[in-house]
Amino acid sequence: MTDPARLPTSPARFGLTEARSGEHLHAAGWWEGRRPSEGNEPILVALSRSPDPDLALRGVDRLREALGDAWPELDQALRDSEALRGRLLAVLGSSTALSDFLVANPDRWHGLVDDEPVDARLFAPALVAAVEGLTGADAVKALRLEYRALLCRIAAADLAHVVEPEQLYVNYDDVASLLSDLAVAALRAALDVAGRQVPRSDECRLAVIAMGKCGARELNYVSDVDVVFVGEGDLAVATRLAGAVMQVAGQACFEVDAALRPEGKAGALVRTLDGHATYYQRWARTWEFQALLKARPVAGDEELGRRYMDVVRPLVWTAAEREDFVPDVQAMRRRVEDHVPADLTDRELKLGRGGLRDVEFAVQLLQLVHGRGDEELRITTTTQALAALGRGGYIGRADAADFGRAYRFLRTLEHRLQLQRLLRTHLFPADDDVAALRWLARASGLQAEGGLSEGQVLLTEFRKRANQVRRLHEKLFYRPLLQAVANVPTEALRLTTSQAAARLAALGYAAPDGALKHIEALTRGVSRRARIQTALLPVLLDLFATTPDPDRGLLAYRKVSEALAETPWYLRLLRDEGTVVDRLAALLGTSKLVPDLLVRAPEVLPLLADTDALVGRDPMTIGNPLRSAVSRYRDLDRAVTAARSLRRQELLRVASADLLGLVPLRTVCVSLSEVWVAVLQAALDAVVRSAGEPAASIAVIGMGRLGGRELGYGSDADVMFVCEPAPGVSDADAARYASSVVEQVRRLLSAPSQDPPLQVDTDLRPEGRQGPLVRTLDSYRAYYAQWAELWEAQALLRARVIGGDADLGARFVEMIDPVRYPAKGLDAGAVREIRRIKARVEAERLPRGADPSTHTKLGRGGLADVEWTVQLLQLQHAFEVPGLRTPSTVRGLRAATEAGLVSEDDSSALREAWEVATRARNAVMLVKGKAGDQLPTVGRDLAGVASAMGHAGEPGEFLDAYRRTTRRARAVIERIFYGS
């Protein structure tokens, strides 16, 4: 027992601040003198936990006066029953309207005593019994009384835990269901009354279809009840009967709104089933099908109600096929939001930004789009539908959970606000309305914490949830994939039907049976992964059908999906990012190289969602992060493995951006060249670090396309290595040390791998394969001074320093300049020699059976033709034209044009041929997954190359265009190079 000396001495200790609080407590027998009466402390503590203790106490005092001599019974019950204390004091402290009801009907407090949970099955019998035999005003009065009593019971069960924490907590979903069931019971009672009031009511059949929140069993405390009426027989009688139902229920319980019927308020109140069917099939707008999502028969003729649902349900689940369905729904949400006054948009719980409609519209749109193929989504209740969407993988688990929590929180606030006066309101209190915020927080079960008052806690939580809802709404509601899924015919969503193979064949799949096997493998089972694939595949199948090789695209997608099956974000990314789906389908249906890289570099896949990230940084600096990352590894093998991995990522990124047409050719070539340079430099650094004290410095000289920053996807890296002894080291020892380092670099980089090979080609060194792998600078100087041949001078035109010791490299380049840029150019004999070598290359190196008109490297007007022509001009004129002193073919051609050595027209023809041949050579590697110089001339490989080249027409047209371009270039080459 509590020590009387320790009891509070002021009502304020129980949260009671009004002047008459002591008087009311004394009148109730709960306070004597300056202390609580003995045994009444539990009542006072419960009172203090009421949302508004002063309001609750005023209600108690009014109820005491209304009960008169019957007060002691309630007083004793409050002392004895924790359940009654929690229910009654919570209601009195939350709702002035329900307080008024209890005061006007004081004996109704007995309805709050029952320890059993509220049973919705008793609602209809209770209400029908209340109006039995009654009509007119008597029926309305009786129905109003019983309805309000049951509403009070629901509110008491909803709020009791706030006052007595040990009482059963009734969650939002159950409260909304109870309110909906009570509304349905009221409609049935109103129909019972209407049947007695309307003459000849037995000459018609009437079904009442609940719509909106009532149909979904998620009704508010105060809300219109949306209905649609379906009739048979005498429709005039049925219309009067429906009108009477609306009148009785409206006067007694709530407004009955039939505006969702066909043609709205301008349409007939009651239509036949055929009339409904005709309207929805021919005239209904998008929003009407969205409304039908919540429809369910609740009163009247059950068989007619079932038939109505049999008619409209299939229409609901094909509505997403309507033209512009998704944009229509999105536009309707924006129109609803636009009607909210700007100064209230952040406080409007229902219609404002981050409000309930954001959740409901997003969920309904996802249901209508994906529910066509997944019957588990055909749920009317928002929270249950949201959970089903999460289980099915249509939205992320975390997003579904966050959305659900936020929705329940906002709906709970809405319920509490409406309970105050039983008025329809959705307006959150203003930030400076301290009293209202405190009341709403306490009514919602929130407490002060962390130095924040109850109101501040509520305000913080409200803003957090509203922002969360808005973020998720915009993420889900405007998801690009929704429109793509909506565009797929409903029958195509059922991938297991017998018509699937025929549809695949019609889409252009060469092996429909094989495609079906891939589909079955991806969608087998009931896992969440299989559900997401089931949602994605219809869209992907259509997207693959627009690519050059749908079968290869689907196979590649299966391989990628199986390889990334345990990657948690993979399917989530595809589901949430429509851009990724579009781009991935285009890549997989065109390229064999991309999927091979993707299974080993999946981290690149998210870049498809962001064009800026996919295009990447300045290609000239692309290798810096790679070199920096590799430098952190002390272990040689790990360092080289990291370099190869980072090269794979960059190769995939560049290839993806290239195939999607997001980067120009120069960016592709420079990026590939600089990545190769970075890998080579990183490997060289790692080997040097592991070798201990270096005996020599080493410089790496890029040659060929690597030197010109014109590398392709399948190009080898032509290089030479030059060394210089460390102090006190002999040339021989320095060369041996440098050779061992270089051999180890070549071995590490050329180790077997599924990636495109990293071949370090040193055949352009002095004496070719017979010569030493590394020479000192003096050895190179001596060789070029005595033994250099014309072809070697030509090869040196593309030499540049790409790695190692920069100073040594610069001195090497300075040393070779007189060799590659001979003073006074070439004499006639040298020119004839170059032409002879070129003719020999054409005759001997073009593969047997190759088509010279479509061989990108050695064919007529191909890469070799253009490059040899530019190099001849460099050898002839670079001594007097500084611009020609460049390893770049394109820059050399531009310099020759500016110097007047080549006309603008001829230069344009050569540049165009070089670019188209380079792009075509790259396209062959991208499409076939292996290097090749010969363009395919038939089949899907040709279609793939044409697509990779950005050619939208027939593949044969691409070949014709290629040949025209190279023929023009060959004519120029015949004049400039061969002098004919």
Order of alpha helices (4+ residues) and beta strands (2+ residues): alpha-beta-beta-alpha-alpha-alpha-alpha-alpha-alpha-alpha-alpha-beta-alpha-beta-alpha-beta-beta-alpha-alpha-beta-alpha-alpha-alpha-alpha-alpha-alpha-alpha-alpha-alpha-alpha-alpha-alpha-alpha-alpha-alpha-alpha-alpha-alpha-alpha-alpha-beta-alpha-beta-alpha-beta-beta-alpha-alpha-beta-alpha-alpha-alpha-alpha-alpha-alpha-alpha
